[in-house]
């Protein structure tokens, strides 16, 4: 079980910069307690291992790695799309700017692919609410992950089938204390009346999470 935990962590970890660093990280992970998070290079494992793990996790039926919506207890983000993978501490997430992961995802049908920046939609993004203390919760939820900017979340939406609405916000004390924005994607547009997820979940350290800087944008083609 311990090997499986370390292997799983490795596959979906932040990808380190070079093989020497990866080897050091692998050695450290092998000697770490089983409860520790491991951060190993994706290149440490075979394409077959990565392909199997990614196809299971990032499938459409699995909400692209986030089967539990962010307003429910036990949820976790499915992916990270941003420039600073080192900032994702404690989460074991696929980094959607890693070349190896992106190349493998391109070979897998029905899976999330690494976003390709696209021209802005013809009629742009229409803001539906801003700076609220609640996040959207709705039945048309598609997936969620972590991003650095609102623009990163827009790019994710343009690359996820059926996405027409984004909600970005800071989940303070949640997401293992990540400073990144939560990026939730939906298939229908929503206004402030649906932004009723106020947090309130007790975290492992005893703190309670709450929502800030919640913005909603609807895609108008």
Secondary structure, DSSP 8 states (H G I E B T S, - for coil): -HHHHHHHHHHTS---SSHHHHHHHHHHHHHS-TTS-----GGGS-HHHHHHHHHHHSBGGGGGG--S-TTSTT----EEESS-GGG--S---EETT-HHHHHHHHT-TTB----------TT-EEEEEEEES-B---TTEEEEEEESSHHHHHHHHHTSTT--EEEEEEEET-GGG--SEEEEEESS---GGG--B-EEEE-TTS-EEEEEEEEEEEE--
